[in-house]
Amino acid sequence: MNSKKGDLGQYVMKRSLIAVKAAVVVLNKQGKILLQQRADDGLWCIPLGSMKPGEILEETALRELWEETGLRAEGMKLESLLSGPELKRTFATGDEEYDLIAVYSAQGLLSSELDYGAVKEEGPLRFFAKEETPELCPVTSMMLSRL
């Protein structure tokens, strides 16, 4: 059988999916916000990740905070919900993903020191004052403008 790369794609229906995500705003005692530099494009963002089956959104936020920063919190406070066409991503396959993002603020940090050894997925972490915020990824910029 002689098949060309991509031939199967013409027979597969393109999908539109809704992804439920949680983002976490972490402020230190000086009121600075924790940002993480993305490995792919160098932009800075707040911790964000997808909900797993069986999780409640607060658990997603707590897990993402731990996985991406090494920080633990007593709980989360829901700050806002974001959705809409500006949160649409189109993949090379033609599939579309529409994000629904619950933005939380971390409450009662149990560990307040960044554990750089626990950072697995992205780049460096740093606290920034509002006036010194670096170039943000578009989704983080949107989230912070609505808080």
N, C-alpha and C positions, 0 to 999 in steps of 0.2 A: 504494500500500500504506500503510495507516494503522497505525503501530505506536506503542505507548506505551513510555515509558522504563521499562526493567526487565523488559519482557515476555520477552526472550530468557533472562533469568536463571532463569525457571521451567523451562526446558527443558535447562539445562546442569547437569551433575552437579557437586556440590560436591566439592572435592578436599582430601585430607589429604597434606601434603608434609613431608618431613624436610629441614631446612636445616642444612648443616654450616658452622660458624663458628669463627673464632679470635679470642680476646681476648688482650690483652697488658698485663701488669702491668709498669710502669716505675717503678723506685725511683731517686732521686738519691743523691748521696754522703751526705746527711744522713738517708737512710732514708724520705724523704717520697715519697708515691705521686702519680703523674701522673694527673690527671682532666681530663675535657673536659666543658664544659657543653653540653647538648643544646639545639639551637635551638628544638625544638618545645615542650618543657615546662619548660625551665630546670633540670632535674635533671642531676646530674653522673655521669659514667660513665668506665670505662676504654675504651681503643680496642678496637673490636670490628667485625668485618665478615665477610661471607660468602666462602666458598671458591669460586674460579672453576674451571671444568672444566680438568683437566690440572694443576692445582696440587697440591703436597703441603701439608699443614697448616702446616708451618713457613714455607713461602713465603707462605701467606696471612697469617700473623702478621707477617712482615717487611714485606709490602706494606701491610697495614693500618696498621702503626706509621708507615711513611713517609707514606702518604696523609693520615692524620689528624693527625700531629704534626710531620712534617718531620724526625723522628729516624731514624737508621739504627743497627742493631745487628749485631754479628758473628754472633749466632745466637740461638736461642730454647731455653728449657728448659721441657719440658712439666711443668706443676704439677698439673693435674687435668682430668678430663673431666666435663662436666655434661650431664644429660639428665633427662627426666621430664615429668610433666604440668604442673608449674609453669612450664615453658618453652614452653607452648602459647600461640599467638596465634590469634585468630579475626578474620578480616577482614570487612568489610561485605558482601562477596559470599557469605559463609558458608564460604569456604575456610579451612582450618586449616593452621597451620605449627607443626611441632614442631622445636625447635632442639636440636642436639647441638653443644656449645661446648667446644672445647679451650682451656684457659687456660694461657698461656705467661708466663714471665718473660723480659724482654729481658736478654741476656747481652752484656757488652762493648760498651757504646754507643760507636759510632764518631763520632757527633756528639752532644754533650751539651747543646748550647744549643738551645732551642726556636726553630724557624724559623717565626714566625707568618705569614710570607708564603706558606708551603707549606700552611697549613691551608685546606682547600677545602670540607669537607663539613659541619662543625658549628660550634660556638661556641668561646669562649676556652679556653685550656689553663692549668692551674696545678698546682703541686705542693702537697700537703697532708700535714701530720703526722696520724697516726691520731687524735689527740685533737681535731683541728680539722676533721675531715672534714665537708663540707657534705651537704645532702640528696642521697642517691644514688638512681639509678634502681634498681628492684627487682632486675634481673639482676645489676648490679654489686654490690649489697649481698649477694646470694646468693653470688656468686663470692668476694668478699673474706672472707665468714664461713667459707668452706670451705678457705681457705688456711692 
